[in-house]
Amino acid sequence: MTFPSLRGFRDYPPPEAGARSELRSRMRAVARRCAFMELETPSVESLELFKVKSGEEIGQQAWAFTDKGQREVCLVSETTPSLARVFVDRAKSEPLPVKWFTVSKLWRYEEPQAGRTREFLQFNLDILGVEGPEADAEVLGTASLLLDEVGAKGLYRFRLNDRRLAEGIGASLGVLDPPRFFRALDRFRKLSTEEFDRELSASGVDAPGRRRLGELLTAVGTGVPAGQVEARFRSLLEWPLAAPGPAGVARLTALFRLLQNAGLSELIVFDPTVVRGLAYYTSTVFEAYDASGDLRSLFGGGRYDHLVELFGGPATPAVGLAIGDQTLELLLKGHGRWPEGEPPLDTYVVAVSDAEVPLALEWVQRLRRAGRSADSDLMGRSMSRQLKEAARRRARRALILGPREIERGVVIVRDLTTGVQQERSPDAVLAPE
């Protein structure tokens, strides 16, 4: 009888698991380099915690159940509610700004497809306590460095917008159903012209309004490079843009200038159709996307300045983003940039005969305690097969233990890249290089 993994769930055997671990290590290193501190939260939370943020509809995607204490709980589907809960508990004593990152396994009961599974890992960056666009720029700058460090340099771009601009455009067009209008705008790239027109009509935009929006999107563009945004922003302000649209334009202007000063001009574009689906975004919204256009967005995020208050905390401005592992994996593998897996060994200890096996095991322990990664044969293989195993493990060198060398108090060290070998004393082998 066999037991395959459940639909929407994946196994990651070696070396795949090692490659994923390597990516997480690089992400953590970048976050810490940028002065973010790691937060870890539970995998099971009260279902009510997620209803506060997302409403009753969360039940459609949540892995929810009643526990033995008759409490409604769920496997965590996103990290932000847990982060808000923790922050509220610590708000009075936590110095600002708060810069936290999380690496969490999450679960959503949704239809599996390429780049989307029911169990996945997500890397979050969040800054709380900063009202100005400096925090937005800091999150995006860190995300850029992070993507570069995991191997995606040159493969992505950032789309930026402000929810208040979308609200202002909708108000100018007489939208009757803003949530539906936002959803239509956010799906602009995915809908046909006819489908987009139908969705706009359903949101309350009349035929003249739909024509005006089409003319606006044609004039402003949906992928405006940083060097041209201020001219396009002036066009928006000259259009009959209702409040709070101008406030959104002002913030985007300041943010683009900050990102240009940070050297990110080539990576950022203005796109007025980016709205993001989550209702709690309040201002800046952004996403990273595959520059070739072949994949879904690599991450999404933005401002959520009122979320902490929903959980009973003080008014706290906040911005964050979430990077999922599945789409990032597709991007890196598609461009041949996926890590090899487990890191190569430093030393593989080879026993010439069975008599040297105990000494080989001793050497492995000595090397490990000296800070080197090391291993030896446990299968009784011949010397030639041990050396093949060392090559397969990508070991930097082989430490060969032969009876004659042992008698003279030396070992043979073979460089497995060049094939050059030499006799060394044990102290020299263990000495820092």
N, C-alpha and C positions, 0 to 999 in steps of 0.2 A: 504494500500500500504506500502510495506516495502522498506527500503533503505540499503542494505548490503554494507559493505566497499568494495572499489575497489580491484581488483585482485592485489596482491603484497603489500597490505597495511593492517595493523593490528590495532585493538583496544586493549587497555590495561586497562580494568576496575580494580577497587580495588578487591583484594589486589595486583594484578600484577603490577599496576603502582607504588605502594608504594615500591615494591621490586626493581624495576628498578631504582627508585629514590634513594634508599638506596645504590645500587651499584655505582651510579654516585657520591654520597656523599663520599663514601670510596675512589673512584678514585681521586676525587678532593683533599681530605685530604692528600693522599700519594704524589700527585704531588707537593702540597705546602710544605709538609715536606721535599721534595727533592729540594726545592728552585725554582721550576717552577712557572711562573706567568700566569694567565689565559688571553687568548685573545678571543674576541668574534667578529665575522664577519657576514655580511649579509647572508640571505638565498637565495637572488637573486643577481646575478652578470652578467656582460656583458659576452655574449657567447665568445667574442674574447679573454677574459682573459684565458679561458680554451683551446682555439685553440693555443695560444702561447705555452702552455706546451705540449698538446697532439695532435695537428694537427687537420685536418678536420674530422678525424674519431671520434672525440668526439661527433659529431652529432648523432652517432648511439645509444648512451646511454643517452645523455642529455635530460632532460625535457626542451626543448628550445621552445621559442615562441617570437613573435614580440609584444612589449608593445604598449601602446597608443601613445607613442612618436615615433613609428616606429623604435625602437631600438631592435636589436637582443639580447635577454637576456635568462637566464636559471636558473632553480633551481640548487643550488650548488650540485655538485656530489662528490666533495672532497674538503678538506680544504687547501691543500698546495698552490694552486695558490693565494687564498685570503691572506694567510700568507705572501707569497712573495710580493704581492702588498703592504700590510701594512708595511713590513720591508723596502721596497724601499723608501716609503714616509718618513720613520723615520731614514734611514740609517746614515745620517750625525750626528744625535744627540743621537742615541741609543747606550748606553754603551754595550760593548761586554764582555763576551758572552751573547747572548740572549737565554733565556730558557723559552719557551712558551708552554702552553698546551691549547687545545681547546676541548669543548664538543659540537658537532654540529649535527643537524638533516640534513641528506643528502638524495638525490634522484638520482636513476639511473634507466633508462628504460631498464631492462634486465629480462630474464626469471626467475620467482620466483621458488625457490626450498628450501629444508631444509637448514636453515642457511643463506638464501639469500632472502631478500625482496626488493621491489622497494623504500621503505622509511625505513631508518634505522638511528640509532645513531652511531656516531664514536668518539672515544677518541684519540686525537693525542698528542704526545710528540715530540718537536723539539728543537734542539740546533743549533744556527747559530753563526759563527765566530770562531770556533775551528777546526783547521786543523788536529790535531793529533787524535789517536785512543781513547784518554781519553774521548772524547765526545760520541763515540760509546759505550764505556763501561758504561758511565753515563746513557745513554738512556736505555740500556739493564738492568742495575741494578735497575733503577726506575721501569721499566716494570715488573721485577720479583717481587719486593716488592708490586706493584699494584695488580698483579695477586694473590699473596698470601693473600692480605688483602680482596679481594672480595670473597675468598673461594676456589681458584683453586690450593692451595699449594699441590705439589706432583703430579699434574695432567698434567703438561706440560713440554716441553723441548724447547730449542732454537737451530735452525739450522743456521750455519754461513758459509758464503763464501765471495769471493771478485769478482766483475765483471771483474776485470782485469785478474784474473786467468782464467776465462772462455774465455776471449778474447785471451789470450795466447794459451790456448788449441786449440781453433778454428783456430788460425793462424798456429799452428804446423800441423794441419790436412788439411790445404789448403781449408778452408771453403770459398765458393763463396758468400753465402747469410748469413752474420752473424746474422741478426735479426731472421731468421728462425732457425738457429742453436741454438740460445739462447732459443727460444720458445721450441724447442725439448728437450734441456737439462733440462729446468725448469719443463717439463712435464714427466720427466723420470719415476717417480713413478706411473704415471697414464696411461702410454702407455704400450701396450704389446711389447714384444721383436721385433716382426715383424713391428709394427707401428713405434717404435723408429728407427729401421733400415731404414724404408722408409723415415722418416722425415730427418734423417741425409743425406741420399742420395740426397734428394731434396735440401738440403742446400749446396750441392757441395762436400760432403765428399765421397771419393771413397771407394771401398771395403777394401783395405788394411788399410785406415785411420779408417774405422768403426771398424775393428778388433783391431787396436791399442787403440782406445778409450775404447772399451769393456775391454781390458786387463788392461788399466789404472784404470778404475772405479772399477774393481775387486780387483786390487792391493791396491788402496788407500782406497776404501770403501766409502759409502755414509751416514755413521752415526758414524764417528770416535769420541770417547770420548776425553775429553780435555787432559787426561794424555798421549795419544798416538799421538797427532797431529804433534808434532815436527818431529817425525820419518817419518810420512807420508809426511810431507812437504819436507823433504830431498829427499824422493822418487820422488816427483814431480819435484824438481829442477834437479835431475839426469836424468829425462826423457827429451827429446829434447823440452823443453818448451820455446816457443817464447815470445818475449816481447808483452805486458807489464805484462805477467804472474808472473815473479819473484818479481815484485813490489807488486803484490797482495799477494803473499806468505809472504813477509816481513811484510806487514801490519797485516795480519791475525796472524802471530806469535806474534807480539807485543800485539794485542788485546786479544788473548787467555791468555797471561801471566797476563794482567791486570785483566781479569775476574777471573782467578784462584786466584789472590791475594785478590779479592773482595769476595771470598767464593762461587763463582757460578760454580765451576768445574762440579758438578753433574748435572747441568742443560744445559750444552752446548755441542754441537757436531759439527764437521766439516762435511759439505756436499757440494762437488764440483758441484752438480747438482742444487743447489739453485741459481737462476739468478734473479728472480723477473721479471715480465712482463713489467713494466714501463720503457720506454727508457731513462728516465733522471737519473737513478741510475748510479753512476760513480765509486764506489769502493766497500766498505763493503755492503753486503746485508744480511738480516737475516729474519727469521720468527719463530714464536712460533707455536707449534703444540701439539695436544692432544697426550700425551705419550702412550695412548692405541692404537692410530692409527685409531680411528673410525671417526674422523671429519676432515674437511678441516682445514687449518691453522687458528690459533686464531688471529694472526696479522702478518703484513709484514712491512718491512721498510728497510732503508739503507741510504747510502750517496747520496746526490744530490748537489754536489759542484758547479754546473754551472747554477742552476735554477734561482737564483737571477739575474744573468747577463741577462737571457732571458727577464726579465721584466724591463731592463734598470737600474739595480742597480749595485753596485760595485762587484768585484769578492769576493764571500763570501762562505767559506766552510759551509756545513750544513749536518745534519743527523736527521732523524726522523722516527717515526713509527705510525701506525694507528691501533687501536683495534676496531673491529666492535662488536655491541651488540648481533647480532643474534647467531653467533657461540659460543660466550661466554655463552649465555643463555642455549644453548643445552648442553654444557659441564657441567655447574653447576647443571642443572636439572637432567642430566643423572647420576650424582653422589650424588644426594640428598643434594646438598649444596646451593640450591637457597634460598635467604632470605624469611622470612615469609611474608613480605609485610610491611604495615604500622607499625611503632614501637609501642610497647605496651603503654597503658596509664599509667600515674603515679597514678591518682586518679579518681574514678568514684563516684560521689555524689548521694546518694540515699535518696529520700524523702519518709518517712514512709506513709504519706497521702498527699492528694491534698493541704492541708493547708501549707505544708512545701515546695511546689514547688517553690514559689518566692525566698525563702531563699536558696534553692538548686542552683538556677540560680545565685544568688549573690555569693555563695561560689565558683562556677565555675570560675567566673571572678576574684575573689580574688586569687585563686590558680594559675590561668594563669599569673596574674601580678606578682606573686611571683616566676615565672619561672617553674611551674609544668605543665605538660600536664594534662588536666582535661576535663571531660564531665559529663552530666547528662541526664536523661530521658526527652524526649519531646513528648512522646506518651501516657502519662497517664497510664503507666503500674503499676502493683502491685509491692510491695517490693520484692517478690521472683523473679519476672521476671526481675526486675532491676538488682538484683544480678547476674542472669544468663547472662544478657547483659554485666555486668562488667567482668565476666569470659570470655565471648566470645571476648571481646576487650583486653584481657590479661592484665587487670589493675592490678597494684601492690597492691592496697588497695582500700577499699570502705570507704567512709565517710558517715555515716548513721545519718540522721537528724530526731530525734524523738521528739515529743512534751514535754515529761518529761525532756529529756536532755536539750532541748532548754531553758526550764524554769530555769534550774540550771546553764545555761551558759556553757555547755560542749557539745561535740559531741562524737559519737562512731566511732573509727577507727578500721576497720577489716582488718587484713593481709589476702589477698586472696590466699596466698600460704599455710600458716599454719592454717588458720581459727581462729587464736588468735585475740581477740578484747579487746580494752580498752577504757576508757573514757579519752579524752584529752581536754585541753582548746584550744580555737581558736588560741591563740598566739603560742602554742606548735605545732599545726598542720601546721601553716604557717612558722615556724622557719626553717632555713636551717638545713639539716641533715648531 
